[in-house]
Amino acid sequence: MEPYRDYDRLRAMMVRDQMRDVTDPAVLAAMARVPRHLFVPPHLEARAYEDRPLEIGWGQTISQPYIVAYMIQAARLRPGDKVLEVGTGSGYQAAVLAEMGCRVFTVEIIPELFETAARNLERAGCLDRVRMKLGDGRKGWPEEAPFDAILVAAAPEEVPPALEGQLAPGGRLVVPVGGGPSQVLLLVEREDGEFRRTRLLPVRFVPLLGEDSSSPPFRSGPLSPSGGSP
């Protein structure tokens, strides 16, 4: 028999101890409500609230809680914002966005993960608040553009022009950029038809896959200032 685990307590401890410089009350409240253990493989449920990324299969990871919260805070979201997520993964970040009252559109390229995320979101009770698409996230979701914010959960070598082009005026794009095992997290803001880029912090994400991709994956999560894993 599996030991009893108080996931509510573990989730509260996660928010209390791991959020570092994340201070947005709406982000913290959503992180405190979404059951992260429903978005990891069953054999990793006991580790769901650890301060680290976890493998979710098919060479992909669920980012550590802090980096999910940090990226969402950087996007400066409000209830009702139309948000595109590139890289659904296991569905966790989409669930947090939905819990914040955003209109969520998410794209995943790996069919097995797409199906897994749909099941996870249904179990968590938020599938009806998330629109899902199977496809190449580098192309965004042009039929639904423009978006108030776009969050990219994997790293392209450069910012995909299609994603910049699908930002609404005043829109924000949060994306890890760079080849190899480490990248920099960028905030791209569309202002008066131009794009302003701000470097946020060094990170380590799996590469953003496309229809022609064959790159080996890396783990996702932030890097320490020295460049090593946290």
N, C-alpha and C positions, 0 to 999 in steps of 0.2 A: 504494500500500500504506500502511495506517495505521502510524504510528510506534509502537514498543513503549513501553508505559508500565508502570512498576513500581507497580501499584496497592497492593500490600502496603506498600511504603515510603511512598507518599503517605498511606495511611490511618494509618500509625504517626505520621507527621508531623502529621496532623490532630489526633490525640489529644494529642500532645506539646505542640503550639503553640496550639491553639484552645480548649481546654476551660476556661480561666480559673478560675472558682471551682467547677467541677464536680470533686469529689474522691471520690465514691462508687466504690470499686474495681469493683463489679459493672457499673455504668454504663459506666465507661471500658473495661472488658474487652469488653463487648458492642459498643461503638462501634468498637473496634479489630478486631473480627471480621467485622462485617456489611459486605459489599461494596457501598458506597453507589453506585458507578458503575453498578450494575445497576438502579438505581431512578431514573435520569434519562434523558431522551431520548438516543438514540445520538450526536447531534451535540454534546451537552454532556458526554459521558463524561470528557473531558480536564479538565473543570472541576468534577467531582463532589466533590472534596475541598477546594475553596476555602471560605473563611470567609464565605459569603454564600448567600442563597436563590437558587434557580434555577427558571425557568419549566418547568412540566411539561405545559402545554397546558390548554385549556378554561378559561383565565383563572385557573389555580391555580399554586401554587408548592410546591416542597419546601423546608422551612425550613432555615436554615443549621445545620450540625452542632451548634454550641454550644447553640442554643435547644432542639433535640431532646433533647440530653443534660441540659440544665438542667431542662426540664419533667419528664423521667423521674426525675431525682434528687429534685425537689420532691415527687413522689408517694410517695417512700419505699417502693419496691417490694421484695418478697422473692420468691424462687422459689415457685411455686404460687399466687401471688396471681391473682385473677380480675380482669382489666382490660378496661374498655371504652374503645376509641378512637373518637372522633367525628371523621370526616374522614380516610378511608384515604389519600387522595391517591395517590401512586405506590407506597405500601406500605412505605416505608422505616422509619417509626417502629414499625409493627407488627412488622417483622422484628427490630428492636432489642429490643422487648419480648419477643418469642418467644425470642430468644437469651439473655435474662436468666432464662428458665424460667417466665415468666408464662403464664397461660391467657388468650389474647388473643381478644377479640371486637371486630370493627371494622365501622363503618358508613360507607358512602359514598353520596352522593346522585346523583353524575354517572355514568351508565352506562358511558361510555367509560373513565373513570378506574377504575371498579370492575373492568372487564375488564383494563385495563393493569396494575393492582396485582396481580391474580391471576396474570398471566403473570410479573411481576417476582418475586413471592414464590416461584413455582414454580422459576424460574431460580436463585434464591438458596437453594433447598432447604429452605424453611421454610413452604410453603403448608399442609402437613399439621399445623402447629402454630398455625394462625390460622383462626378462624371468621369468615366474611365475610357481610355483609348489605347489600343495596341498598335505601336508604330515607332518610328524613328523620332525620338524627342528632340533631336537637333533641328528638326523642321518646325517644332512647336505644334500649335493647333490652329492653323490659319482660319478655319471656318468659325472659330469662336473668338478670335482676336477682335479688339485689343484687350489686354489684361492690365489691371492695376498693379499687379506684381507677378513676377516669375521667379520661382526657386528651382535651382538645378542641383540635383542630388548626386551628380557624378561630374567628373572633370573633363571638359574638352581642352584641347591644346590652345585654342583661342575662343573668344566669345562668339558663339554662332550668330551671324548677322540676322538670320531669320527670327531669333528670339528678341534681339534688340528691336527689330521692325514691328514686333507684335506687342510692344509696350504702348500703353495709352499715354497721352501727355501727362507728365508728372509721375509716370510709372517707375517702379523699382525692380531691377533684376539682381538677384544674389546668386553668384556662380563661382565655383572653384575653377581656376584656370591654370593650365600648365601641363606639360608632358612629364613622364617619369613618375616616381613614387611620391612626390610632394608638389604642392601647388600653392597659390595664393588665393584667398577668398576675396572676390571683388563685389562691390556694390556699384551697379550701373544705373544712373538716373537719367530719364529723358526729360529735358527741359528746353522749351522753345525750339523743338526740332533737333536739338543736339544731345549728345550723350556725355555725361560726366562720370568718370570712373574714380572710385576711391578704394584703395587697398585696405582690407580689414585685418586679416591675420593669416599666418601660414597654416595650411591644412594638408591633410592626406586623404584623398578620395579614390575610389575606383574610377577608371577612365569612362568617359561617356561613350557608350556604344552606339554605333549607327548601323545601317543596313550592310555596310562594307567593312565592319570592324572585326578585328581578330586579335586585339591587344590583350595581354595578360592583365588580370585585375590586381589592384592593390587594396589594402584595407582603408576604410574611411574613418575620419576623425580629425581633430585638431593636432597640430604639432606643438611641442614646447618651443620657447624662443631659441633654444640651442639647435633645433632642427630634429630632435629625436622624438620618438613616440611618447605620449603622455604616460 
